[in-house]
Structure formats: C-alpha cells, structure tokens
C-alpha cells in the first residue's frame, strides 16, 4: 500500500491529471481530420472536371470499359470503335452561351453617291435619207450635156429648196441610136422628138435596172413652186396609201385635171385625166415597166403617148392641180424642140422658186422668210 501510493505520487508529479484527459481526445480528432482530408483529396481527383483532367468523364469511362478481363484461352477481339461523343459541361455547371457568328459585311448595300453624268447637248435626229428627195428614191433631171446654163439654173433651185438632183444625160438626134420601125408612128415624131423619147426611155430602164420603188423625172427647163418640198411628200404618202399606182404628175400643162372628184382636196390631188407636157412626173417601178413596154416603138411624143395610155385605162395615175412645176417659155432660153407648142395659161406659179432664189442671191438674209408666207396645205384624213 505504501509502495503503490509512493509510485502514484511520483507519476503525478510528472504528468498532471488535466493533461491526461485532454491529450487523448485531441489525438483522435486530429487523426479523424487527417483521414477526412485524405478521403476528400482522393474524391476530388476522381471527380476532377474535364478541363482539369484533360479528358471528359465519358471518355474516361469509355477507356475503362475497353479493358475487359476475359477467361484464360478466350480470343480477344478488337474493341468496337466508340461513337463520337460531344463534350458536355460537367453536371451542375451552367451551359455556355452560344456565341452568335459575326454578321458578314455586305458590299452590295453600301450606299454610294451616283457618279456625276455630264450633261450633253441634245443630239439632233438624223435626217432621213429621202428627205432631200421628197420621199423618192431618186430625182432625175434630164439635161443635155452642152446645156450647162440650164444645169446651173437647176442647181441653184435645188440648193434653195434643199433638194438633191441626179442629172441624167439627155439624148440628141445624133445619139438616139436605133429606133424600131413603126408604120403607125405619127408624122410629128421629128429627130428632136425621138431624142426626147429616147431620154425618157433611158430613165425608165435605169429605174428598172436599179430596182427603185419610185422616182421623180424632171426636165431641165422647169421652175418649182416654193411649196414643192412640203406638198409633194404628203401627196406621195397619200397615193401610196391608196394602193399601187403608175404615174404621179407633179407638173403638167393640162387644163382638165379637175374633171374627176378630188382624191384629197387639201392637197389638190386628183385622178389623172389628160396629162399633157410630161416635164415633171414620178413613176413607180410598175409604171416604169409599163411605159417601157408600151413606148418601145416610139409611136408618138412622150406626153401624147401617156395621155393615150390613160384613155385606154392602161395606167393608174394621179395629178396635182394646179401644177407645182411648170415649164415657162423664156425668149432668151428657147426650147430644144423647135416645134414645141405654146405655153398654156396654167404655167404660172403662185410662189416661184426661181424668183425667190434670184432675190435671195442679191438681198441675202435668211431663206426662211420666203417660206413663212406659204399656205400650209393639210392632207385629208
């Protein structure tokens, strides 16, 4: 008893009672805390996110599933290829917001100022090819080669009226050539009249050879009315609208052209009756063929033969009356056919181009003033 008491007394002095009660629970708590930390660390390593571990959880499971323990002796087969797996965010993490693609810049909708367009002066409309020929394919002027005086006079009128003439060399008694024999030929067919016949026949042949639709034939000793460039194209358009025709008399010396009702009273256009004096007339291609056929044997003078053809209903023609082209007789410029008849009273123009041209040459100024006073003919609808 005494020995044990002494031993306990000696230990009590080295380890206090209070220390014994506190030390053991503390050690237990520290050990438990250490175990908890170890368990937590190991759990976090297994549940580490794909971003931390470098692979996704399904991928890890896939790799684990590919290694399967088989019984001894069983042939190992290649693992089936795993389907493509789209990486997913870890459970509990918010899904990332999809980023919208940047809008593509449009170069077609960019507003740009319109380029400056230089202002140009209005371009005048081109003059139609037939304007200076009044709608005809050609205007023939039958002119004797040695009559340069008449050629000059016709050129001045063409210039004043802004027309284009085709001077066609006339035949002479010496250049007529062969004339077919004709027992019924009129006795008045002198060598000069035969030369006139040959000149017109040559023009008809030229029209047919050139395949012209229609042409105006003028002799070189005529005078034009100032209204010719405005009236003749309208009259030509009118008769073209009526169908086929053969001859259109712009100038003549007949006094009976108003015997029949007017085709167009506004233009003074009538069906032809007796077109004497063939010094300005148009022929169509069909008319040129018919004249070539019926005039081939020179039975009579050109104008008389045409009157006979009209009386026989072999030509379909129209006439302007009063005529707009006349053949005056000037004492200083006699006819090249000595036995020509006297000039009828209708061979006087209301507005002579020749007189206006002479005044213009000496007075100058504008040519427009000569045309402003003209009556404005109006074609009937």
TORKOL-4160 file (C-alpha; in steps of 0.2 Angstrom, whole numbers, padded with zeros to 4 digits, m for minus):
381
<pt num="1" X="0000" Y="0000" Z="0000"/>
<pt num="2" X="0013" Y="0011" Z="0004"/>
<pt num="3" X="0024" Y="0007" Z="m0011"/>
<pt num="4" X="0010" Y="0010" Z="m0023"/>
<pt num="5" X="0005" Y="0026" Z="m0015"/>
<pt num="6" X="0023" Y="0031" Z="m0017"/>
<pt num="7" X="0023" Y="0026" Z="m0036"/>
<pt num="8" X="0007" Y="0035" Z="m0040"/>
<pt num="9" X="0014" Y="0050" Z="m0031"/>
<pt num="10" X="0029" Y="0050" Z="m0041"/>
<pt num="11" X="0020" Y="0049" Z="m0058"/>
<pt num="12" X="0008" Y="0063" Z="m0053"/>
<pt num="13" X="0021" Y="0075" Z="m0051"/>
<pt num="14" X="0027" Y="0071" Z="m0070"/>
<pt num="15" X="0010" Y="0071" Z="m0079"/>
<pt num="16" X="m0004" Y="0082" Z="m0072"/>
<pt num="17" X="m0021" Y="0075" Z="m0072"/>
<pt num="18" X="m0029" Y="0088" Z="m0083"/>
<pt num="19" X="m0016" Y="0085" Z="m0097"/>
<pt num="20" X="m0021" Y="0066" Z="m0097"/>
<pt num="21" X="m0039" Y="0070" Z="m0100"/>
<pt num="22" X="m0036" Y="0082" Z="m0114"/>
<pt num="23" X="m0022" Y="0073" Z="m0124"/>
<pt num="24" X="m0031" Y="0058" Z="m0130"/>
<pt num="25" X="m0047" Y="0065" Z="m0137"/>
<pt num="26" X="m0036" Y="0078" Z="m0147"/>
<pt num="27" X="m0026" Y="0065" Z="m0155"/>
<pt num="28" X="m0041" Y="0056" Z="m0160"/>
<pt num="29" X="m0049" Y="0072" Z="m0168"/>
<pt num="30" X="m0033" Y="0075" Z="m0177"/>
<pt num="31" X="m0032" Y="0058" Z="m0184"/>
<pt num="32" X="m0050" Y="0059" Z="m0190"/>
<pt num="33" X="m0047" Y="0076" Z="m0198"/>
<pt num="34" X="m0032" Y="0068" Z="m0207"/>
<pt num="35" X="m0042" Y="0054" Z="m0213"/>
<pt num="36" X="m0056" Y="0066" Z="m0219"/>
<pt num="37" X="m0043" Y="0076" Z="m0229"/>
<pt num="38" X="m0036" Y="0061" Z="m0237"/>
<pt num="39" X="m0053" Y="0055" Z="m0242"/>
<pt num="40" X="m0058" Y="0072" Z="m0249"/>
<pt num="41" X="m0042" Y="0073" Z="m0259"/>
<pt num="42" X="m0045" Y="0056" Z="m0267"/>
<pt num="43" X="m0063" Y="0060" Z="m0271"/>
<pt num="44" X="m0058" Y="0076" Z="m0279"/>
<pt num="45" X="m0045" Y="0068" Z="m0290"/>
<pt num="46" X="m0058" Y="0056" Z="m0296"/>
<pt num="47" X="m0072" Y="0069" Z="m0299"/>
<pt num="48" X="m0060" Y="0081" Z="m0307"/>
<pt num="49" X="m0068" Y="0091" Z="m0321"/>
<pt num="50" X="m0063" Y="0088" Z="m0340"/>
<pt num="51" X="m0054" Y="0105" Z="m0340"/>
<pt num="52" X="m0043" Y="0100" Z="m0325"/>
<pt num="53" X="m0040" Y="0082" Z="m0330"/>
<pt num="54" X="m0038" Y="0085" Z="m0349"/>
<pt num="55" X="m0052" Y="0072" Z="m0354"/>
<pt num="56" X="m0071" Y="0071" Z="m0351"/>
<pt num="57" X="m0079" Y="0059" Z="m0339"/>
<pt num="58" X="m0087" Y="0049" Z="m0353"/>
<pt num="59" X="m0070" Y="0047" Z="m0361"/>
<pt num="60" X="m0063" Y="0040" Z="m0345"/>
<pt num="61" X="m0077" Y="0028" Z="m0343"/>
<pt num="62" X="m0075" Y="0023" Z="m0361"/>
<pt num="63" X="m0057" Y="0019" Z="m0359"/>
<pt num="64" X="m0061" Y="0009" Z="m0343"/>
<pt num="65" X="m0074" Y="m0001" Z="m0352"/>
<pt num="66" X="m0062" Y="m0005" Z="m0366"/>
<pt num="67" X="m0051" Y="m0016" Z="m0355"/>
<pt num="68" X="m0061" Y="m0031" Z="m0350"/>
<pt num="69" X="m0054" Y="m0046" Z="m0341"/>
<pt num="70" X="m0058" Y="m0062" Z="m0351"/>
<pt num="71" X="m0056" Y="m0080" Z="m0346"/>
<pt num="72" X="m0040" Y="m0089" Z="m0350"/>
<pt num="73" X="m0040" Y="m0095" Z="m0368"/>
<pt num="74" X="m0053" Y="m0084" Z="m0375"/>
<pt num="75" X="m0048" Y="m0075" Z="m0390"/>
<pt num="76" X="m0048" Y="m0056" Z="m0388"/>
<pt num="77" X="m0057" Y="m0046" Z="m0401"/>
<pt num="78" X="m0054" Y="m0028" Z="m0406"/>
<pt num="79" X="m0064" Y="m0016" Z="m0396"/>
<pt num="80" X="m0078" Y="m0009" Z="m0406"/>
<pt num="81" X="m0075" Y="0009" Z="m0411"/>
<pt num="82" X="m0083" Y="0021" Z="m0399"/>
<pt num="83" X="m0096" Y="0033" Z="m0406"/>
<pt num="84" X="m0091" Y="0051" Z="m0407"/>
<pt num="85" X="m0096" Y="0059" Z="m0391"/>
<pt num="86" X="m0099" Y="0078" Z="m0390"/>
<pt num="87" X="m0090" Y="0085" Z="m0374"/>
<pt num="88" X="m0103" Y="0091" Z="m0362"/>
<pt num="89" X="m0101" Y="0103" Z="m0347"/>
<pt num="90" X="m0100" Y="0095" Z="m0330"/>
<pt num="91" X="m0116" Y="0092" Z="m0320"/>
<pt num="92" X="m0121" Y="0107" Z="m0311"/>
<pt num="93" X="m0111" Y="0119" Z="m0322"/>
<pt num="94" X="m0121" Y="0132" Z="m0332"/>
<pt num="95" X="m0122" Y="0128" Z="m0350"/>
<pt num="96" X="m0111" Y="0140" Z="m0360"/>
<pt num="97" X="m0120" Y="0154" Z="m0370"/>
<pt num="98" X="m0118" Y="0151" Z="m0389"/>
<pt num="99" X="m0108" Y="0164" Z="m0397"/>
<pt num="100" X="m0118" Y="0172" Z="m0412"/>
<pt num="101" X="m0107" Y="0172" Z="m0428"/>
<pt num="102" X="m0102" Y="0190" Z="m0433"/>
<pt num="103" X="m0113" Y="0197" Z="m0447"/>
<pt num="104" X="m0105" Y="0197" Z="m0464"/>
<pt num="105" X="m0102" Y="0214" Z="m0471"/>
<pt num="106" X="m0112" Y="0217" Z="m0487"/>
<pt num="107" X="m0104" Y="0227" Z="m0501"/>
<pt num="108" X="m0119" Y="0227" Z="m0512"/>
<pt num="109" X="m0130" Y="0238" Z="m0500"/>
<pt num="110" X="m0117" Y="0251" Z="m0496"/>
<pt num="111" X="m0124" Y="0267" Z="m0502"/>
<pt num="112" X="m0113" Y="0277" Z="m0513"/>
<pt num="113" X="m0116" Y="0293" Z="m0522"/>
<pt num="114" X="m0121" Y="0291" Z="m0540"/>
<pt num="115" X="m0107" Y="0296" Z="m0552"/>
<pt num="116" X="m0109" Y="0313" Z="m0560"/>
<pt num="117" X="m0115" Y="0312" Z="m0578"/>
<pt num="118" X="m0110" Y="0326" Z="m0589"/>
<pt num="119" X="m0125" Y="0335" Z="m0596"/>
<pt num="120" X="m0124" Y="0334" Z="m0615"/>
<pt num="121" X="m0132" Y="0344" Z="m0628"/>
<pt num="122" X="m0147" Y="0336" Z="m0636"/>
<pt num="123" X="m0142" Y="0327" Z="m0652"/>
<pt num="124" X="m0152" Y="0332" Z="m0667"/>
<pt num="125" X="m0162" Y="0317" Z="m0675"/>
<pt num="126" X="m0153" Y="0311" Z="m0691"/>
<pt num="127" X="m0161" Y="0317" Z="m0707"/>
<pt num="128" X="m0169" Y="0303" Z="m0716"/>
<pt num="129" X="m0161" Y="0298" Z="m0732"/>
<pt num="130" X="m0177" Y="0303" Z="m0743"/>
<pt num="131" X="m0180" Y="0320" Z="m0735"/>
<pt num="132" X="m0169" Y="0329" Z="m0748"/>
<pt num="133" X="m0178" Y="0319" Z="m0762"/>
<pt num="134" X="m0196" Y="0321" Z="m0755"/>
<pt num="135" X="m0199" Y="0303" Z="m0752"/>
<pt num="136" X="m0192" Y="0297" Z="m0769"/>
<pt num="137" X="m0178" Y="0285" Z="m0772"/>
<pt num="138" X="m0171" Y="0297" Z="m0784"/>
<pt num="139" X="m0174" Y="0314" Z="m0793"/>
<pt num="140" X="m0169" Y="0313" Z="m0812"/>
<pt num="141" X="m0165" Y="0329" Z="m0821"/>
<pt num="142" X="m0164" Y="0326" Z="m0840"/>
<pt num="143" X="m0151" Y="0338" Z="m0846"/>
<pt num="144" X="m0142" Y="0340" Z="m0862"/>
<pt num="145" X="m0123" Y="0339" Z="m0859"/>
<pt num="146" X="m0120" Y="0355" Z="m0868"/>
<pt num="147" X="m0133" Y="0365" Z="m0859"/>
<pt num="148" X="m0123" Y="0369" Z="m0844"/>
<pt num="149" X="m0134" Y="0385" Z="m0842"/>
<pt num="150" X="m0149" Y="0375" Z="m0838"/>
<pt num="151" X="m0139" Y="0364" Z="m0827"/>
<pt num="152" X="m0133" Y="0379" Z="m0817"/>
<pt num="153" X="m0151" Y="0386" Z="m0815"/>
<pt num="154" X="m0157" Y="0369" Z="m0809"/>
<pt num="155" X="m0143" Y="0368" Z="m0797"/>
<pt num="156" X="m0147" Y="0385" Z="m0789"/>
<pt num="157" X="m0166" Y="0379" Z="m0787"/>
<pt num="158" X="m0160" Y="0363" Z="m0779"/>
<pt num="159" X="m0149" Y="0372" Z="m0767"/>
<pt num="160" X="m0163" Y="0385" Z="m0762"/>
<pt num="161" X="m0175" Y="0371" Z="m0759"/>
<pt num="162" X="m0163" Y="0359" Z="m0751"/>
<pt num="163" X="m0166" Y="0345" Z="m0764"/>
<pt num="164" X="m0154" Y="0333" Z="m0772"/>
<pt num="165" X="m0154" Y="0331" Z="m0791"/>
<pt num="166" X="m0147" Y="0317" Z="m0801"/>
<pt num="167" X="m0143" Y="0325" Z="m0818"/>
<pt num="168" X="m0146" Y="0312" Z="m0832"/>
<pt num="169" X="m0138" Y="0315" Z="m0849"/>
<pt num="170" X="m0151" Y="0318" Z="m0862"/>
<pt num="171" X="m0150" Y="0310" Z="m0879"/>
<pt num="172" X="m0148" Y="0321" Z="m0895"/>
<pt num="173" X="m0153" Y="0317" Z="m0913"/>
<pt num="174" X="m0136" Y="0310" Z="m0916"/>
<pt num="175" X="m0136" Y="0299" Z="m0900"/>
<pt num="176" X="m0153" Y="0292" Z="m0902"/>
<pt num="177" X="m0147" Y="0276" Z="m0909"/>
<pt num="178" X="m0158" Y="0263" Z="m0916"/>
<pt num="179" X="m0177" Y="0267" Z="m0917"/>
<pt num="180" X="m0188" Y="0252" Z="m0920"/>
<pt num="181" X="m0198" Y="0254" Z="m0936"/>
<pt num="182" X="m0217" Y="0258" Z="m0933"/>
<pt num="183" X="m0229" Y="0261" Z="m0948"/>
<pt num="184" X="m0241" Y="0269" Z="m0937"/>
<pt num="185" X="m0229" Y="0282" Z="m0930"/>
<pt num="186" X="m0235" Y="0300" Z="m0930"/>
<pt num="187" X="m0228" Y="0311" Z="m0943"/>
<pt num="188" X="m0224" Y="0324" Z="m0930"/>
<pt num="189" X="m0210" Y="0312" Z="m0922"/>
<pt num="190" X="m0195" Y="0323" Z="m0928"/>
<pt num="191" X="m0177" Y="0318" Z="m0924"/>
<pt num="192" X="m0178" Y="0330" Z="m0909"/>
<pt num="193" X="m0194" Y="0322" Z="m0903"/>
<pt num="194" X="m0186" Y="0305" Z="m0905"/>
<pt num="195" X="m0172" Y="0311" Z="m0895"/>
<pt num="196" X="m0184" Y="0316" Z="m0881"/>
<pt num="197" X="m0192" Y="0299" Z="m0882"/>
<pt num="198" X="m0175" Y="0291" Z="m0880"/>
<pt num="199" X="m0170" Y="0301" Z="m0865"/>
<pt num="200" X="m0186" Y="0296" Z="m0855"/>
<pt num="201" X="m0185" Y="0278" Z="m0861"/>
<pt num="202" X="m0167" Y="0278" Z="m0854"/>
<pt num="203" X="m0173" Y="0284" Z="m0837"/>
<pt num="204" X="m0186" Y="0271" Z="m0836"/>
<pt num="205" X="m0173" Y="0257" Z="m0840"/>
<pt num="206" X="m0162" Y="0265" Z="m0826"/>
<pt num="207" X="m0176" Y="0264" Z="m0813"/>
<pt num="208" X="m0180" Y="0246" Z="m0818"/>
<pt num="209" X="m0161" Y="0241" Z="m0818"/>
<pt num="210" X="m0158" Y="0249" Z="m0801"/>
<pt num="211" X="m0174" Y="0242" Z="m0794"/>
<pt num="212" X="m0181" Y="0258" Z="m0787"/>
<pt num="213" X="m0198" Y="0260" Z="m0779"/>
<pt num="214" X="m0202" Y="0276" Z="m0787"/>
<pt num="215" X="m0193" Y="0291" Z="m0794"/>
<pt num="216" X="m0196" Y="0309" Z="m0800"/>
<pt num="217" X="m0192" Y="0314" Z="m0818"/>
<pt num="218" X="m0189" Y="0332" Z="m0822"/>
<pt num="219" X="m0184" Y="0341" Z="m0837"/>
<pt num="220" X="m0170" Y="0354" Z="m0836"/>
<pt num="221" X="m0180" Y="0370" Z="m0841"/>
<pt num="222" X="m0193" Y="0370" Z="m0827"/>
<pt num="223" X="m0197" Y="0381" Z="m0812"/>
<pt num="224" X="m0203" Y="0374" Z="m0795"/>
<pt num="225" X="m0215" Y="0381" Z="m0783"/>
<pt num="226" X="m0209" Y="0385" Z="m0766"/>
<pt num="227" X="m0222" Y="0373" Z="m0759"/>
<pt num="228" X="m0215" Y="0358" Z="m0768"/>
<pt num="229" X="m0204" Y="0351" Z="m0753"/>
<pt num="230" X="m0219" Y="0352" Z="m0741"/>
<pt num="231" X="m0233" Y="0347" Z="m0753"/>
<pt num="232" X="m0226" Y="0333" Z="m0764"/>
<pt num="233" X="m0220" Y="0321" Z="m0749"/>
<pt num="234" X="m0238" Y="0322" Z="m0742"/>
<pt num="235" X="m0246" Y="0319" Z="m0759"/>
<pt num="236" X="m0234" Y="0304" Z="m0762"/>
<pt num="237" X="m0238" Y="0297" Z="m0745"/>
<pt num="238" X="m0257" Y="0299" Z="m0749"/>
<pt num="239" X="m0256" Y="0289" Z="m0765"/>
<pt num="240" X="m0245" Y="0276" Z="m0758"/>
<pt num="241" X="m0259" Y="0273" Z="m0745"/>
<pt num="242" X="m0271" Y="0270" Z="m0759"/>
<pt num="243" X="m0263" Y="0255" Z="m0767"/>
<pt num="244" X="m0252" Y="0253" Z="m0782"/>
<pt num="245" X="m0250" Y="0267" Z="m0794"/>
<pt num="246" X="m0240" Y="0270" Z="m0810"/>
<pt num="247" X="m0238" Y="0289" Z="m0813"/>
<pt num="248" X="m0239" Y="0304" Z="m0802"/>
<pt num="249" X="m0239" Y="0321" Z="m0811"/>
<pt num="250" X="m0232" Y="0335" Z="m0801"/>
<pt num="251" X="m0230" Y="0346" Z="m0816"/>
<pt num="252" X="m0241" Y="0346" Z="m0832"/>
<pt num="253" X="m0250" Y="0358" Z="m0844"/>
<pt num="254" X="m0267" Y="0350" Z="m0844"/>
<pt num="255" X="m0282" Y="0361" Z="m0841"/>
<pt num="256" X="m0294" Y="0346" Z="m0837"/>
<pt num="257" X="m0286" Y="0338" Z="m0822"/>
<pt num="258" X="m0301" Y="0343" Z="m0811"/>
<pt num="259" X="m0314" Y="0333" Z="m0821"/>
<pt num="260" X="m0315" Y="0320" Z="m0808"/>
<pt num="261" X="m0318" Y="0321" Z="m0789"/>
<pt num="262" X="m0303" Y="0325" Z="m0779"/>
<pt num="263" X="m0293" Y="0312" Z="m0770"/>
<pt num="264" X="m0288" Y="0325" Z="m0757"/>
<pt num="265" X="m0294" Y="0342" Z="m0759"/>
<pt num="266" X="m0282" Y="0349" Z="m0746"/>
<pt num="267" X="m0268" Y="0344" Z="m0757"/>
<pt num="268" X="m0276" Y="0347" Z="m0773"/>
<pt num="269" X="m0274" Y="0329" Z="m0778"/>
<pt num="270" X="m0285" Y="0322" Z="m0792"/>
<pt num="271" X="m0286" Y="0306" Z="m0803"/>
<pt num="272" X="m0276" Y="0310" Z="m0819"/>
<pt num="273" X="m0287" Y="0314" Z="m0834"/>
<pt num="274" X="m0276" Y="0321" Z="m0849"/>
<pt num="275" X="m0258" Y="0325" Z="m0843"/>
<pt num="276" X="m0250" Y="0335" Z="m0857"/>
<pt num="277" X="m0232" Y="0341" Z="m0856"/>
<pt num="278" X="m0223" Y="0327" Z="m0846"/>
<pt num="279" X="m0210" Y="0339" Z="m0839"/>
<pt num="280" X="m0211" Y="0334" Z="m0820"/>
<pt num="281" X="m0219" Y="0317" Z="m0816"/>
<pt num="282" X="m0215" Y="0302" Z="m0805"/>
<pt num="283" X="m0216" Y="0284" Z="m0810"/>
<pt num="284" X="m0216" Y="0268" Z="m0799"/>
<pt num="285" X="m0207" Y="0253" Z="m0803"/>
<pt num="286" X="m0223" Y="0245" Z="m0810"/>
<pt num="287" X="m0226" Y="0261" Z="m0820"/>
<pt num="288" X="m0208" Y="0261" Z="m0827"/>
<pt num="289" X="m0211" Y="0243" Z="m0833"/>
<pt num="290" X="m0227" Y="0248" Z="m0842"/>
<pt num="291" X="m0220" Y="0263" Z="m0850"/>
<pt num="292" X="m0205" Y="0253" Z="m0857"/>
<pt num="293" X="m0217" Y="0241" Z="m0864"/>
<pt num="294" X="m0230" Y="0252" Z="m0872"/>
<pt num="295" X="m0217" Y="0266" Z="m0878"/>
<pt num="296" X="m0204" Y="0254" Z="m0885"/>
<pt num="297" X="m0208" Y="0258" Z="m0904"/>
<pt num="298" X="m0210" Y="0277" Z="m0901"/>
<pt num="299" X="m0227" Y="0279" Z="m0909"/>
<pt num="300" X="m0229" Y="0297" Z="m0903"/>
<pt num="301" X="m0222" Y="0310" Z="m0892"/>
<pt num="302" X="m0219" Y="0306" Z="m0874"/>
<pt num="303" X="m0234" Y="0316" Z="m0866"/>
<pt num="304" X="m0246" Y="0312" Z="m0880"/>
<pt num="305" X="m0242" Y="0293" Z="m0878"/>
<pt num="306" X="m0245" Y="0294" Z="m0860"/>
<pt num="307" X="m0262" Y="0303" Z="m0862"/>
<pt num="308" X="m0267" Y="0289" Z="m0874"/>
<pt num="309" X="m0262" Y="0275" Z="m0861"/>
<pt num="310" X="m0273" Y="0284" Z="m0848"/>
<pt num="311" X="m0288" Y="0285" Z="m0860"/>
<pt num="312" X="m0285" Y="0266" Z="m0863"/>
<pt num="313" X="m0285" Y="0263" Z="m0845"/>
<pt num="314" X="m0268" Y="0256" Z="m0846"/>
<pt num="315" X="m0260" Y="0267" Z="m0832"/>
<pt num="316" X="m0267" Y="0271" Z="m0815"/>
<pt num="317" X="m0261" Y="0289" Z="m0811"/>
<pt num="318" X="m0264" Y="0305" Z="m0800"/>
<pt num="319" X="m0260" Y="0323" Z="m0803"/>
<pt num="320" X="m0258" Y="0339" Z="m0793"/>
<pt num="321" X="m0268" Y="0353" Z="m0800"/>
<pt num="322" X="m0264" Y="0367" Z="m0801"/>
<pt num="323" X="m0247" Y="0360" Z="m0805"/>
<pt num="324" X="m0232" Y="0364" Z="m0794"/>
<pt num="325" X="m0219" Y="0363" Z="m0808"/>
<pt num="326" X="m0221" Y="0372" Z="m0824"/>
<pt num="327" X="m0211" Y="0374" Z="m0840"/>
<pt num="328" X="m0211" Y="0393" Z="m0844"/>
<pt num="329" X="m0205" Y="0399" Z="m0861"/>
<pt num="330" X="m0191" Y="0412" Z="m0860"/>
<pt num="331" X="m0187" Y="0421" Z="m0876"/>
<pt num="332" X="m0169" Y="0420" Z="m0871"/>
<pt num="333" X="m0170" Y="0402" Z="m0867"/>
<pt num="334" X="m0180" Y="0393" Z="m0881"/>
<pt num="335" X="m0185" Y="0375" Z="m0881"/>
<pt num="336" X="m0173" Y="0362" Z="m0888"/>
<pt num="337" X="m0188" Y="0355" Z="m0898"/>
<pt num="338" X="m0191" Y="0369" Z="m0911"/>
<pt num="339" X="m0209" Y="0365" Z="m0915"/>
<pt num="340" X="m0215" Y="0365" Z="m0897"/>
<pt num="341" X="m0232" Y="0371" Z="m0893"/>
<pt num="342" X="m0236" Y="0387" Z="m0885"/>
<pt num="343" X="m0237" Y="0388" Z="m0866"/>
<pt num="344" X="m0254" Y="0386" Z="m0858"/>
<pt num="345" X="m0260" Y="0399" Z="m0845"/>
<pt num="346" X="m0258" Y="0387" Z="m0831"/>
<pt num="347" X="m0239" Y="0388" Z="m0832"/>
<pt num="348" X="m0238" Y="0402" Z="m0819"/>
<pt num="349" X="m0233" Y="0398" Z="m0801"/>
<pt num="350" X="m0240" Y="0407" Z="m0786"/>
<pt num="351" X="m0223" Y="0406" Z="m0777"/>
<pt num="352" X="m0209" Y="0404" Z="m0789"/>
<pt num="353" X="m0193" Y="0396" Z="m0783"/>
<pt num="354" X="m0183" Y="0404" Z="m0797"/>
<pt num="355" X="m0189" Y="0422" Z="m0792"/>
<pt num="356" X="m0186" Y="0419" Z="m0774"/>
<pt num="357" X="m0169" Y="0412" Z="m0777"/>
<pt num="358" X="m0164" Y="0427" Z="m0788"/>
<pt num="359" X="m0169" Y="0439" Z="m0774"/>
<pt num="360" X="m0160" Y="0429" Z="m0761"/>
<pt num="361" X="m0144" Y="0429" Z="m0771"/>
<pt num="362" X="m0144" Y="0448" Z="m0772"/>
<pt num="363" X="m0153" Y="0453" Z="m0755"/>
<pt num="364" X="m0145" Y="0439" Z="m0743"/>
<pt num="365" X="m0153" Y="0436" Z="m0726"/>
<pt num="366" X="m0162" Y="0420" Z="m0721"/>
<pt num="367" X="m0171" Y="0409" Z="m0734"/>
<pt num="368" X="m0184" Y="0405" Z="m0721"/>
<pt num="369" X="m0193" Y="0422" Z="m0724"/>
<pt num="370" X="m0198" Y="0416" Z="m0742"/>
<pt num="371" X="m0206" Y="0400" Z="m0735"/>
<pt num="372" X="m0215" Y="0408" Z="m0720"/>
<pt num="373" X="m0229" Y="0416" Z="m0731"/>
<pt num="374" X="m0233" Y="0400" Z="m0739"/>
<pt num="375" X="m0250" Y="0392" Z="m0737"/>
<pt num="376" X="m0249" Y="0377" Z="m0726"/>
<pt num="377" X="m0258" Y="0363" Z="m0735"/>
<pt num="378" X="m0266" Y="0349" Z="m0725"/>
<pt num="379" X="m0269" Y="0332" Z="m0731"/>
<pt num="380" X="m0287" Y="0325" Z="m0728"/>
<pt num="381" X="m0288" Y="0310" Z="m0716"/>
